[in-house]
């Protein structure tokens, strides 16, 4: 089992910044993918950004150039730095850990006011 604890959500104005963090604990391994997904009201959950333990990252087109994902491997922690936030970024953001199995955090709400 892998446990994920997220933090960093909140309310921010358009153009502002937030940083999300997610710490993984339990049966973590050295090869995995950690990332962030989001789900807005009435919409499907979508991938925002993810990073392989090798350092290779992947971003949704809608956040490229605004969001940055990075990891502290020693701490099994992944971060999502979100800049130039827009109202359409409003969603519940979920941390994801993927190796042999797929694990999800409980989610943290990000609200961007216009």
C-alpha positions in Angstrom: 0.0 0.0 0.0 1.0 3.6 -0.7 -0.4 6.5 1.2 -0.5 10.0 -0.4 -0.8 13.2 1.6 -1.5 16.4 -0.4 -1.3 20.0 0.7 -1.2 23.5 -0.8 -4.6 24.1 -2.2 -6.6 27.2 -1.6 -8.1 30.4 -3.0 -6.1 32.6 -5.3 -6.9 35.4 -7.7 -6.4 35.2 -11.5 -2.7 35.5 -12.3 -1.7 34.3 -8.9 0.4 31.3 -7.9 0.1 28.2 -5.7 2.3 25.2 -5.0 0.9 21.8 -4.3 2.8 19.1 -2.6 2.2 15.4 -2.2 4.2 13.1 0.0 4.1 9.3 -0.6 4.8 6.8 2.1 4.4 3.1 2.6 5.4 0.5 0.0 7.0 2.9 -2.4 9.6 1.7 -4.9 12.4 3.3 -6.9 10.6 3.2 -10.3 7.3 5.0 -10.4 5.4 7.8 -11.9 4.0 10.6 -9.6 1.8 13.3 -10.8 -1.3 15.5 -10.6 -4.7 15.1 -12.0 -7.7 17.5 -11.6 -11.4 17.3 -11.8 -13.6 20.3 -12.2 -17.4 20.2 -11.5 -19.2 18.3 -14.2 -16.1 17.3 -15.9 -13.9 14.2 -16.1 -10.7 13.8 -14.3 -7.8 14.9 -16.4 -4.0 14.6 -16.2 -2.3 17.9 -15.4 1.3 16.9 -15.1 3.3 13.8 -14.2 6.9 12.8 -13.8 8.7 9.5 -14.0 11.3 8.7 -11.3 13.8 9.0 -14.1 13.0 12.7 -14.3 11.0 12.6 -17.5 7.9 14.9 -17.3 4.7 15.2 -19.2 2.2 18.1 -19.1 -1.3 18.8 -20.4 -1.3 21.3 -23.2 -3.5 23.6 -21.2 -0.9 24.1 -18.5 2.4 24.1 -20.4 4.4 27.1 -19.7 2.5 27.9 -16.5 2.8 24.8 -14.3 6.0 23.0 -13.3 6.2 19.6 -11.8 9.3 18.5 -9.8 10.2 15.8 -7.4 12.3 15.3 -4.3 13.1 11.6 -4.7 14.7 11.3 -1.3 11.4 12.4 0.3 9.1 10.6 -2.2 7.5 14.0 -2.7 6.1 15.6 -5.8 5.3 19.3 -6.2 3.2 21.2 -8.7 4.2 24.9 -9.0 1.2 26.7 -10.6 1.7 30.2 -12.0 -0.5 32.5 -14.0 -3.5 30.7 -12.7 -6.8 31.1 -14.5 -10.4 30.6 -13.4 -10.5 27.5 -15.6 -7.8 25.9 -13.4 -10.4 25.7 -10.6 -10.7 22.1 -9.7 -10.0 19.4 -7.1 -6.4 18.4 -7.7 -5.5 14.8 -7.0 -2.0 13.3 -6.4 -1.3 10.1 -8.3 1.3 7.4 -7.7 1.6 4.8 -10.3 3.9 1.7 -10.2 2.6 -1.8 -10.1 -0.7 -0.4 -8.7 -2.4 3.0 -9.0 -2.9 5.1 -5.9 -4.8 8.4 -5.4 -4.7 11.1 -2.8 -7.9 12.5 -1.3 -7.6 15.7 -3.3 -7.1 19.4 -2.6 -9.3 22.2 -3.8 -7.8 25.0 -5.9 -10.1 27.9 -6.6 -9.1 30.7 -8.9 -11.3 33.8 -8.7 -11.8 36.2 -11.6 
